[in-house]
Every structure is written in structure tokens, then in C-alpha cells.
Amino acid sequence: MRHPSHRPNTQSPLSVRVLSPARKQLLELMRSIYFGRIESLPIRSGEPDLSGPLRIVREIKFGAENALRPDLAQRDYYLKVQVVEMFAEFDRLVDHTVLSLEVKNGLPYRILVSESGS
């Protein structure tokens, strides 16, 4: 059973310290990607599973900043609404595979998932 802190509440700010290790690891991965996407990300019991092979596609823009986010060294900070919404979607998906998690400025921008037609 998931810990209640894994159910993001968009009404009140959450900080990184309440997240599971898997969710913290995903945040660090997204921040290191900066622009790009993570493909074939398994979600197990609402948690991202980074233990298997993932395909990371990094977007490199010429004439633009491609550096890591300056707050990467911070260990505790409030989560942006995009992050809270992404984790809420993971909780809804429970056991699924995210086909693609698009990252912009080190933050989740959108996810693509497949669903059955029934």
C-alpha cells in the first residue's frame, strides 16, 4: 500500500522530502535531461520504476541554454504544479507504462500513455 504522502494534493505545496526515493530519482533525472523525453517508463503501484532500461532522448538546442537547472544542488524545495500533477497521474495509472514523458526546462511537460478502446 502506498504511503499517503504519495498522493499529491494540488491545494497545498509539497516538498521533495515527502517523496519516495523513486520519485526523487525521477525528478533528478528530469532535471539532468533539461529538454528531451524519457521513453517506456514503467509505473508500478503508482511509482516510477527506473531499475530497467529506459530510453532517454535529449534535445540540444543551438544558441540556447542546455545547462542543468541551477537549483539541482538543492535537496529540499517545493514541487511545481506540473510535478504534482504528474505524480497524481501516476497514482491514477497505478500499473502502466508511460510511452513518453516529455521534459521542458527540467520539468514534466506531458506524458503519452496508451489505453484500450473498451
ZIMO-V172962 format. One line per field, one symbol per residue. psi: psi as a letter, one per 40 degrees, with the letter a starting at -180 (. if undefined). burial: + if it has 9 or more other ideal C-beta (glycine too) atoms within 8 Angstrom, else -. Layout:
psi->???
burial->???
This chain:
psi->hiideegihediiiideeiidddddddddddddchaihifhihhfehhhedahihhhhhhhheiheiihdedehehiihidddddddddddddchihhdhhhhhfeihdiihiiiie.
burial->-+---+-+-----+++--+--++++++++++++++++++++++--+++++---+-+------------+--+------+--++++++++++-+---+++++++--+++--+-+-----
